[in-house]
């Protein structure tokens, strides 16, 4: 076979990897002459079942080999994948400890969500994470991937439902683990930030024995242990606004949600103060308990002075006691400890028969912290919203400054402590299979079992009924709490002393008020599959290849509700539960037809039957044309589908939180309603949901104008209809599907703040995403003995990310801070760039990786009539120009091999110590965007050593 410039450059890149951690190569097309006599080595490519002599297909595929992963300076594959330009809104970062799916990490190709991105191990499915993201989106946890066992990672950037079925609308991430390894390696590394925190230690051992050709067997085992320490917001106090909830020094007001906890914002409106804000029963004005001149006070409390609780700068015009709870109690990075094992045994009794077995085991333990509970928080439950706004200090409560009359209370329970969550995740995957030849057919069949089990333990969450009874022990409140054995065991008339008097409270009282809560989740897949491929007739460009396959699998998922959330009894914790199962059967086929030496055609068709979602048929077509050896055109057209998950059509429900503006109250002059505020969203599963349907088109070219130069450009579009979503919160608000608290009205005609948005899962119209990928690679050889440099740039640009609702209203999120109904409210960047530069000579390899995130308009969607989503205290759009500036980080990496067995490596992440731009809207981090996590952590150093036996 004659080697063209394209194939030569591709072969070198796939053999040694791109030159830096993010120098990734989209699979390119190449021209072929008729194959020479004798067998050619065959390779397996993600997105096709037909083994090929070359790696180039009509589809665009990113390949990361072991060198790419090592050169990135990242300690996990999950971290590397989430820096890719093709990842966008909806991904789940490990750093987000406050989400429904904390403890896991997920990728969202094209911004279509983790539920539309399929993750495979060695071409087969894995059980999804036990906790659905946002209580809805089922996804695979990238953390289960053992880094040292990875051979390569292939990211198929177009739809692949015709090959893999549901979940592959946006693309596929296929992690290919080592299959034939001999020897032993030990690796150890340690990382730490410039602030001497966030310690990240990893130790790994990989061992292999046996040569498949000579010994007819190979045994492989890889064990990896990692421990990452937490980073607290308070430990970045010198890093400008990072981790701060009180943004007054940057022009925001303490009266807004963006301001300090404890602010008194208006008549009948106040935040939760560390020493308590109480409402005058006559005027409905709130006053801080530490105010010795409080209007109408019948008692004063000198010990409640704000200065006794905090040194935080005050200055609230309403007289509240300000603290920065987010800075004190929240984390930039949660603590996580993990252990990962991968083992594979391969036996080849004859040249035409191979048996294999794989075992994956993974366990992680993560712990997160968040602010103490506020006693007045509203929550959602299957029965509807439960509002605690009426919580009050009883007439006879000894800490009530309006002693003799009940008084509403706004209190942050710092005496109870920060809310803590511990999540233990256990993953197992067993695979046993046989590969071989039967005449002209190549066969592969396997039996798969995979399971993920998650156990959650939450502490310091207040029980609403007990809280009401301990603060205001009326007969009704005591009767409501009496069913709680821990409360019933307390002495009659027990009260919860707050703030300066909290030291009087007994451990038994706190145990009744905030017991430890447990719940479990489990997902499971059992699958049997069979695949067969062969060559048929000879065509002008090569042999006609076909592949056939079928599979049957059983999927189940269950999430237990946290005890008490089913009736809205846990303050600040919404309800989430689901249970269901289904059977899936599928048949699929593929044809590869090189109809001309320069033209290759491909087609695939899959039929799926879901017992809960019916039938679906998805085709895919591809073409590759290589008119000259240095230039190729490629394109694919595919249909796709995603069946509803158990969380969406099973038994259960969801009560989550989001942010929303209240246009009605804002129009009445209630300033706080003009800024995004937290609201509960109550959603019920819908068994009548139809599968999502999609259509994707990819057209691209690869051009090698010079020997060491490669350029790839792809234009793509994905249209998805019957999209399964919660209704947009602003649309539900406009339609009046909300609950309010009229007792907290602030001005005449005020209906009171929104406590909950009432929604359901629906097939909500469509989404259209359109963009372009550009990949440039340039190699420079400086001559004998001087080494070689490689430059690579990857740019993904979104032209459009348009979502159309059932009522016909449309919102384009590209380049804005929306869609805030998905994970973290991180926004939808319309530009992401990965750039790398490296130089390699003899024992040395050094490189620089640059990651760029484009600017974001701080609006909920393009041309939002509501204008900027955040404002400064003077009313101006915030941040300046209503725009989050772009953010760029530079990482340096090195490797030194002083001998054949020893390798020393290291990296400096965010070498210039750039600070992430201020982001007042996202709820996934405090005052910065989770996309810019490196800018919150700051400069981070890692060093390690690898020894090969």
C-alpha positions, 0 to 999 in steps of 0.5 A: 500500500502506497503511503500518502502524506496524510497517512504518514502524518496520521501514522506518526501522530497515532503512534507517538501521540500529539505533541502536548496534552491537548494536541488531539487529531481528528481522524482524516481521510486518505487515498488508497491504492489496491492492497498488496498481497498478504494480510494487513493489520486491522484496527478497530475504530469507534463508530464502526464495527468493521475492522480496517487497515487504516484509522481514517473514516468518514467520521470525525474522531479525536484520539488521545493516546497515553502520551497525550494524557501524560503531557496534559499534566492532568492526573485523571482522564476526566479532567483532561476530557473536560478541558476539550473544546468540544465539551460545553454546557451541561458537563458535571465537574468533580469540583461541584460538591453541591449538586445532585450528582456530586462525587462524579464527573461527566462530559457533555459534547456539543453542550447537549448534556451528559445524558446525550453523550455515551461513554464506553469502556472497550466499546461496551457500555458501563452502568451509569452513576447512581445519582442523576445529574439535576435529578434527571440526567443519567450519565456515566462517571468518568472517574471510573477510568484507571489512568495507567490502564488507558491505551487511548481515548477516542471521542466520536464527535457526531451522532452514533446511535446507529452503532451504539443505540440510545445516549449517543446523540451528541457523540461517543467517548470510548475509553480503550484500556490496555489489552496486551502488556508485559512487565511492571511499572510503578508511578507516584506523583504529588501535587499542591497549590501555591497556597499549600493546599489541595494536595493531590497524591496518586500512586499506581502499579501496572503489571502484565505477563505473557505474550499472546503469540508465544505464550498464548496468554496475557494477564494484566492488572492495574491498581491506582490510588488517589487522594485529593484534599479539599480547598476552602473558599476562605483559603482564597481570601486574598484572591479578590472576589474568589469564593466571596458571597459579599461582593460589595467591594466590587460594586454590588449591594448588600441588599441583593442576593449577591450581598452578605448573609444577614442583610435586611433588604426591605420591609418584611424581607431579610436574610438569615443572620448569624445572630438572628433577624426578627420581625416587628409584629406590628410594622413587619420591619425586621431588626437585628437581635443585637440592636439595643435600640430595636423598635418595639423590643421588650427585651434586649440582648447585649450578647447578641451584638454582631461584633461578638459573632463576626469581624466581617465588614458591616454597613448594611443600610437595613441594620442587619448583621453581615457575614460571608457564609459562602466564604466561611463554609463552602469549598472550591474543591471537595475532598475525594479519595479513590481506588481503581482496579482493572484486570484483564485475562486473555487466552488464545488457544488457537490462532483463530480463537481468543477468550478474554475476561475483564474486571473493573472495580472502583471506589470513591469517598468524597466529602463536601461542606456548605453553609449552615441551614437557614431556618426559613428555607422553602423546599419542594416535595411531591405534595407541593412546596413547603414554606418555612417563611412563617418560622418564629420565635415563640411568645415565651422564647427566652431569646425573643426580643419581642417577648410576649408576642411571636416574632418571625425569625431569619436565622443562620444556624451556625451553632448547628454547623455547616451542612455536610455530605459524604458520598461513597460510590462503588462501581463494578464491571465484569466482562467475559467474551470470545473472539474468533473466526468462523470461515470468512466471519470474524466473531465477537460475543460477550456477557457484561454485568455492570453496577454502580452503587452510591451511599449518601450520608448527610448531617446538620440538615434541620428537620422542619417539624422539630425546628418549629416546635423548638422555636415556637412550642405551640400545641400544634407545633409540638403535636406535629413534632411528637411523632419524632422519637428523638424529639419526644424524648426531650424534656417537655417545653424544650426550646432551641436557644440560638446565637449567643445562648446556643451553648446551653443546648444539649447534644440530644436537642441537636440530635433531634433537630438535625439527625444524620440522614442516609439514602442509597442509589443503584444502577445496573446493566446486564447485557449479552451481545454478538458482533460479526464482520467479514469481507464480501466482494472486491470493489475498485477501491478495496473489499466490500465489508459488512458487519452485523450485530445484536444485543439484549440488555436489562437496565435498572435504576433506583434512588431512595428519597432522603428520609423526610424529603417526601413531605418537605421536612428537611429544610433546604433539601429538595426531594429526589427519587426514582425507580424503574427498569426496562429491557432493550433489544437491538439488531444492527448492521453496517456496510463499508464500500470503497466504490472507487480508489478515491471514494469510500461509502458507508452506511449503518442501520439499527433497530431498538426495542425498549419495553418502556419507550417503544421502537426506534430505527436509526440510520447513518451514512458516510462518504469519504473522497480523496481526489489527491493524496494530500486532500480529502473531503468527508461527511456523515448524516445520522439519525439518533434517539434517546429513550427517557431515563428512569428518572424521567419516566419512572416512579418518583419525582424531583424538587430541585433549586434554580435561580430566577427573576420575578418580573411581576414583583420587579415591575412593582418596584421590589428591587430584590426581585429584579436579581436572580434568586433561588427558587424551588422547581417541583417536577414529576416523572411522565410515563407518556414521554416519547424518545428524543429524536435527532438529526446530525450532519457533519461535513469536513476536509483534511488537507496536508499542504506540506510534509509536516502540516495538517489542517482539518475543518469540520462543519456540523449541525445537530437538531434534536426534537421531542427534547425531554426537559423541565420547562424553562423556569421563566416560561413557567413563571410567565404562565403562572405555574408558581407558588408564592408566600403572600405573608412576605409582601413588601409593597402594596399589591405585592403577591409575595416572593416565589417559593416554587415553580411547578413543572413537569418533564415534557417533550418540549419542542426542539434544540438546534446546535450548529458549529465548526471545529478547526484543527491545525498541526505543524511539526518542525524538525530543527535538524539532527540532535536538536529535537522536534517541535510540534504546534497544535491548535483546536478551536470549536465555535458555536454559531447557534445553540437554539432551543424552541419551546412548545409555545413557539418561543425561542432562545439562543444560548450561544455565547450567553450565560444560559441555559440556567436550567442545566447543571451549574448555570455555567453558560454556553461559550461560543468559543473554546480553544486548546493550543499546545506547543512542545519540544522533544529531544533525547531524554527531554520533553517540555510543553505548554498547553493553553486553554481559552474560554470565550467571553459570555454575555451575562444574559439568560439568552441572546437579546433577552428583553429582561436585559442583563441578568445581574446589576451593580448597586447603582443599577448598572449592568454587571459585570461591566458591559454585562459581559464575563470576560474571556479566560485563558490559562497556560500549563507547563509540563516536562518529562525527563528520562535519565535512564531506560527504566526511570522517568521524572515528570511534572507540571505547573497548571495555570503558570501565570496564576490568572484569576478567574473573572467575576461571575455573579450568576452561576450557582456552581461556584461562588463568584466565579464560573466552574469553567474557570476552576483553575483560576480559582485554585491558582497556580498548581504544581505536580511532580512525579516519577515512574519506574519500569521493571 
